[in-house]
Amino acid sequence: MALVLTEEQSLLRDSARGLISDKAPVSHLRQLRDSKDATGFSRDLWRAFTEMGFSGLLVPEDFGGSGLGCVEAGIVMEEIGRTLMPSPFLSTSVLAASALSRGGSAAQKSEYLPKISGGSLLAAFAVDEGAKHRPLQTKMQAVRAGNGFKLQGDKAFVVDGHAADLLIVAARTGGSAGERDGLTLFLVDPKAKGLAIEHTTMVDSHNAARIKFDEVEVNADNVLGEVDQGAALLEGVLNIGRGAVASEMVGLSEEVFGRTVGYLKERKQFGRLIGEFQALQHRAAQLYIEIEITRAAVLKALQTLDGNFENAAAAVAVAKARAGSTATLAVQEGVQMHGGMGMTDQFDIGFFMKRARVCQELFGDANFHADQLARMKSY
């Protein structure tokens, strides 16, 4: 498949760019940060997202969604990356919608997917427990009790967990940390007895949460997928999320590149535009090449997720690793070429550097995915 967007996908990109650039420029994030907004994102803007059909992109048509694919979700995420818009799109419309669509029972799909598509339900994916993304190292216990389970343990770095109406939680019903067998996904009410949520604002002024589970009861109907066999479903959903975050980093990188080149054409030093200096031209050209290669790798991963899902892990690992490295290069070059003012809070470039750092860690950094790829290839 050609590594270009179709006409319909280009129209979707234009619609998303028009809405996001108009309603959520970087100043929108700055305002939310400075006002210490308790929600951390605009619910009015989320309603506008819903009205445009973005909240239901990955929801099947039978449940009120568009029934589109990962490429389309990536297109929206790329536009989000351009303005750093805080939004529950990733947590709800990408991760939760994918988990329910791929692993939910008929009853679970009927109950939750129309609400996700309609924008009335927000969800969060609770997987990580430590400072690094290591899904197979899950230690949270789910012990059988009566007609269900009791959850005991902690989750960290739960994106938008503070605002969620539904939590999708990975826990161990068997095995031990590091093993694939024994993982199970659960649908959990965030208001359940024994559950405590702490809202945390990350370094990039986006939302996350720490969640403690103290013998939180869930019944058997709240199991998502099969008991003890949740590793494949978990990995598949995470790969969709990784592709989406890689797309966000492409948008972030391109926006930083555009701002930096614009600055090179305006800033004068020694009586000349600094963009005339060959050393800076070479660095800008190299960054452009890196972004374009990464864009191709990410689009390939998204296309593979849509067309050959079971064999997409390697393409996703390449895309996420490369997108993280490229975004890191982009923001470092951007800050350096802007000089001292690039380090000041009044200048927006610092927001991009912080977001790039968080996205690098989210669902595995470049080292994690390089290791994953090496294991897949039996290096």
Disulfide bonds with the S-S distance in Angstrom:
none
